[in-house]
């Protein structure tokens, strides 16, 4: 129950920060942006204190560790793969254009409007 209250308070703090942006309409833009950022910062701090917030932070840390384990392709591999994809797209575009042109000619012939 306490976690739900904390998350509700965090949501209200975000809303308050956004409301501050609009309520300070006559003020400098910096002050308005600081209002939103402050609301978000305090909301994150409150949410962090809840169990779901701690689980989310742990998930984020584990995600970073998993992303570091990924073997990313080299520049050469990336360029080669991109080249193959681009070539395939060009070939398919030409093929589909030819099929479309052939079907259009066939339909025109069937309708008696042959060129």
C-alpha positions in Angstrom: 0.0 0.0 0.0 2.8 2.4 0.8 4.4 1.8 -2.6 1.2 2.7 -4.3 1.1 6.0 -2.3 4.7 6.7 -3.2 4.0 6.1 -6.9 0.9 8.2 -6.8 2.8 11.0 -5.1 5.5 10.7 -7.8 2.8 11.0 -10.5 1.4 14.1 -8.8 4.8 15.6 -8.6 5.3 15.2 -12.4 1.9 16.8 -12.9 2.8 19.6 -10.6 6.0 20.3 -12.5 4.1 20.4 -15.8 1.4 22.6 -14.2 4.2 24.9 -13.0 5.4 25.3 -16.6 2.0 26.6 -17.6 1.3 28.6 -14.4 4.6 30.5 -14.8 3.7 31.6 -18.4 4.8 35.1 -17.8 8.2 34.1 -16.4 11.4 33.4 -18.1 11.6 30.1 -20.1 14.5 29.0 -17.9 12.3 29.2 -14.8 9.5 27.3 -16.5 11.8 24.5 -17.7 13.4 24.3 -14.2 9.9 23.8 -12.8 9.3 20.8 -15.0 12.8 19.4 -14.3 12.4 19.8 -10.6 9.1 18.1 -10.6 10.6 15.2 -12.6 13.6 15.0 -10.3 11.6 14.9 -7.1 9.2 12.4 -8.7 12.1 10.1 -9.6 13.5 10.3 -6.1 10.2 9.5 -4.6 9.5 6.6 -7.0 13.0 5.3 -6.4 12.1 4.8 -2.7 9.3 2.4 -3.6 9.8 -1.3 -4.2 8.8 -1.1 -7.9 11.2 1.8 -8.3 14.1 -0.3 -6.8 13.2 -3.2 -9.1 13.2 -0.9 -12.1 16.6 0.5 -11.1 17.9 -3.1 -10.7 16.4 -4.0 -14.1 18.2 -1.0 -15.7 21.6 -2.0 -14.1 21.1 -5.6 -15.4 20.2 -4.3 -18.9 23.4 -2.3 -19.0 25.4 -5.4 -18.0 23.7 -7.5 -20.7 24.2 -4.9 -23.4 28.0 -4.9 -22.6 28.0 -8.7 -23.2 26.8 -8.2 -26.8 29.3 -8.7 -29.5 28.7 -5.8 -31.9 29.6 -6.1 -35.6 32.7 -4.4 -36.9 32.5 -1.4 -39.1 33.3 -3.5 -42.2 30.6 -6.1 -41.3 28.1 -3.3 -40.8 28.9 -1.7 -44.2 28.8 -5.0 -46.0 25.4 -5.9 -44.5 24.0 -2.4 -45.3 25.2 -2.7 -48.9 23.5 -6.1 -49.3 20.3 -4.7 -47.9 20.4 -1.6 -50.2 21.2 -3.8 -53.2 18.3 -6.1 -52.4 15.9 -3.2 -52.0 16.9 -1.8 -55.4 16.5 -5.1 -57.1 13.1 -5.7 -55.5 12.0 -2.1 -56.4 12.9 -2.7 -60.1 11.2 -6.2 -60.0 8.0 -4.8 -58.5 8.0 -1.8 -61.0 8.3 -4.3 -63.9 5.5 -6.5 -62.5 3.3 -3.4 -62.0 4.0 -2.2 -65.5 3.2 -5.6 -67.0 0.0 -5.9 -65.0 -1.1 -2.4 -66.0 -0.5 -3.2 -69.7 -2.4 -6.4 -69.4 -5.4 -4.6 -67.7 -5.3 -1.9 -70.4 -5.4 -4.6 -73.1 -8.3 -6.4 -71.4 -10.2 -3.2 -71.2 -9.6 -2.4 -74.8 -7.5 0.6 -74.2 -4.3 -0.9 -75.4 -1.4 1.5 -76.2 
